[in-house]
Amino acid sequence: MELKMDAAALTDFVDAEFTQVKGDFVVEAVEPMQVRVRMPVSERNLRPGGTVSGPSMFALADVSIYFAVLAMIGPKALAVTTNCSIDFMRKPAANTDMVAEARLLKLGRVLAVGDVLLYSVGDERPVARASLTYSIPPD
């Protein structure tokens, strides 16, 4: 399968279409059916106790699958999440960036299904695992 968007194209697209999250996510690598995305952690991503909040981790997982889908199908702003299940397995490191490694398991005409592992930078143990399904809009 051939890539339709690289890291620069994904970043430009999200910066233009979703200005509210501009700079919140950094696409580090794009390969067919998979991406690696970093979320620079700041004070707004933290919950009491100094750990990364669940909603921030969900956002990282969600945007990572979105990037993986767009990398394969091209810029379609209306591709949307239809399902997500996330398991929080351990406490993320405090004030440490997080990385998502996302891969598409199925890319059909109408639906894409993927898995994401979330890590604190510097720790090889995943802190969360998510499964997501995306609806792909018709051409």
Buried (B, 14 or more C-beta within 10 A) or exposed (E): EEBBBEBEBBBEBBEEEBEEEEEBBBBEEBEEBBBBBBBEBEEEBBEEEEBBBEEBBBBBBBBBBBBBBBBBBBBBEEBEBBEBEBEBEEEBBEBBBBBBBBBBEEBEEEBBBBBBBBBBBEBEEBBBBBBBBBBBEEE
